[in-house]
Amino acid sequence: MANKTYLQALNEAMRQEMERDENVFILGEDVGQFGGCFGVTKGLFDRFGEARVIDTPITESVIVGTAAGAAASGLRPIAELMFVDFIGVALDQLFNQAAKMRFMFGGKAKVPMTLRMPQGAGVGAAAQHSQSLEAWFMHIPGLKVAIPATPHDAKGLLISAIRDDNPVVFLEHKMLYGLEGEVPDEPYTVPFGQADIKRVGTDVTVVATSLMVQSALAAAERLAAEGVSVEVVDPRTVLPLDMDTIIESVKKTHCLVVAHEAVGFAGPGAEIVAQVAEKALDYLDAPVKRVAAPFSPIPFTPPLEKAWIPSADDIVAAVKSIR
Amino acid sequence: MKSPDKKTLLEMFATMNKIREFETKLQEFFAAGKIPGFVHLYLGEEAVATGACAALDTTDSITSTHRGHGHCLAKGGDLRRMMAEIYGRRTGYCKGKGGSMHIADFDLGILGANGIVGAGGPLACGSAFAQKYKKTDRVTVCFFGDGASNQGTTQESLNLASAWKLPLVFVNENNGYGISCPQCKSMAVTDIADRAAAYDMPGVVVDGNDVLAVYEAVTEAVKRARRGEGPSLVECKTYRWRGHFEGDACTYRCVEELNDWLAKDPIPRFATKLVEAGIASQDELEAISVGIKADVEAAVAYAEASPYPDAAELLDDVYA
């Protein structure tokens, strides 16, 4: 097992799946020779050629719709949008076409497509290139939503996504592309709907996603020095959402903080907290807390952007406020 | 080109009658309150779906529109399962979960009627791409209306299909109105086919009430697509006899205009041609339409006798 970056893990997942199954192909803007906006598809064009790593015009609706149509016709497309923010251009093809095809056609259609989209703030890309939009996708029956936080999960979840017979929205965090971790060389899957306890603890449960898993782990380290034991739970897929693992953890710690980079209001944390309230309210010894982005578009200027992004400090403060 | 053989011609006549009778019954039963939701009828436009689908093989595919009954029937859709679906019954094509606007039969290459105007283009690109990728010689036809021709998705799809030389035929059904808005208010061009030039593909205008004209133009386009030469745009000028949906009072158009088009009814026109060419006698054609009336009656009886789905089926088929 070697150390690889999150980006290398994603690239390896696509390469291995394309080697395994000739129905797998990649399409998107600049994914070919250029290697993708953030370099995630680098080298795949040279290896598999232009018939399988395909540059499209800058037409997000057609990228998503072509993937959906090809998937319904027996292929396994991996479509890339440069930034998750651009899905707005193509929402109909994702929400009304890909997600609903199976149900509204009476179970006959199968739409095994993967839609990879980088999200997250931190690179000074401002309001139209930095959002975290998993709550949008969680709200649409028919989609699955993967949101890996580590290189290991990135590879395993992407292989699961490619092999899944449903449309999968695969959300990568820009600030995680350079993160290193141990990644097995051989292909493997990380199952959907199975949360991972990233750190075991006894005093407070912190459910965190994507980049916030790293922030939660840093916060847990600092809190441990102060005698507070934090359990960090990473759902890894927010649709399906593994509430069982989260509730088990809350039953053990009796305290819950949810941390995500998406805007807090009507964000993914709202669903997690609501389900805990429905199913495990009696186990809570303190109010739940959400650590999330403020209700504003993402600012450009570095100090404001930094202030906008939820931090390890925010998680520490949230934990202390209920302990 | 060689004219179609007798069998094909009579099948086309039967298909047009099938659509006409199916839609006429729907009109009647919708008014009687037997059918839930919206119904967008295809009456008057039968020659387009019939001519275009007659140019296709069973293994070819189509994407359809919210006015899709005619396309599905012309592509071989089963009358009973179509009717049952529109009635919301479990025996319908979509187990009652799709309804009039979402009928599909992948076995027949019907990739779905569609509730969103202009959504079919990208999906058709995907279907055509898949055939090219798999190196088959199968073709996809994308049906779209004059309203959809103004959607960005349609223009993006025309562009992509041409840039990638996809085996795709865009069949535009220009019925003159996007819901209530006449073409003259929604676009500056007279012929939607002119837009093909922007994408360097052939664009032809045909009389959409002449089933043979549609058949010939689409056959040429399909041949070109099968040869790997890329997409074409065939604009079929026709007219929507009914309102946009059943219940639409149609106050936005005049009776004279409707009457002009009723006089161009594609079915008697085709019947006259068949009789004049000695393909069939008036009696033989009459027998075909009588047989179809019985088939449609049987489909209605089947639909009405079919059960509604059970509430326990609500969560079925959300995921594969």
Interface residues (C-beta under 8 A of the other chain):
Chain A: F25 A51 T56 P57 T59 S61 V62 V64 G65 T66 A67 A68 G69 A70 A71 A72 S73 G74 L75 P77 D92 Q93 N96 Q97 M101 R102 F103 M104 F105 G106 G107 K108 A109 K110 V111 P112 P141 G142 K144 D165 N166
Chain B: S61 T63 G92 Y93 C94 K95 G96 K97 G98 H102 A104 D105 F106 L111 G112 N114 G115 I116 A119 G121 P122 L123 A124 C125 G126 S127 A128 F129 A130 Q131 Y133 K134 G152 T153 E156 S157 N159 L160 A163 D316 D317 V318 Y319 A320
